[in-house]
Amino acid sequence: MSTQATTRPKRIRKSPEERWQEILDAAVRLISERGYNGTSIQDVADAVGVTKQGVLRYFPSKDNLLAAVYHENYNMSGDIEDFMTTGLPGSTPGDLRLPAYLRFLVWHNSKRPMLVQLFSILQVESFNPDHPLHDEFAGRRDSIWHYYSMHDWNLPPEFDSFEEVRPTLRRALEIMDGVQLRWLRAPAIDLNDEWADLEPMIFPSPVWDGYR
């Protein structure tokens, strides 16, 4: 009797950089769907096709993985410096306009729904004081304000300083968070069209004419 040898598919060996990114991508997808509390290291390992120890080799703990998910993905693009490289109206030094940047940020987020969903889920979960990102989100409003304040905005003459714009910026970002949640739900809306309708109410005429 002859036996036919079975050959196993050859395992593809990936570089540490490729494996690190593969694990991170899987964690982003799973946490955006299930939240941090609903995702385990084993879930990430299963999604990648490695052992739990294989994940822990790159990320020593679940908290460490979450920090990488948040800082290496959501916060890595769409900032003011990115906007200033676009050449869009209102993006140049000396004519840096706040409404124009927020319009760009909405457009940028419209291209990355999974990361917006990830951010939204983590923001809600972080209300729990025991959540690893609790302090990060608790201080997010002040850190964002500090970051925006480092730039020289072209503001209407009605404002003596950028500090006077703080309530407007706060409301704009709160509205943006809410609109993005609605955008993630079905039936879908166009995020950019929705923001275009809201922008004149956030930055009304005649004060902001010529400064949007």
Secondary structure, DSSP 8 states (H G I E B T S, - for coil): ---------------HHHHHHHHHHHHHHHHHHH-STT--HHHHHHHHTS-HHHHHTTSSSHHHHHHHHHHTTGGGSSSHHHHTTS--TTEETTEE-HHHHHHHHHHHHHT-HHHHHHHHHHHHHTTSTTSTTHHHHHTHHHHHHHHHHTS-B---TT-SSGGGGHHHHHHHHHHHHHHHHHHHSSS---HHHHHHHHHHHHS-TTTTTT--
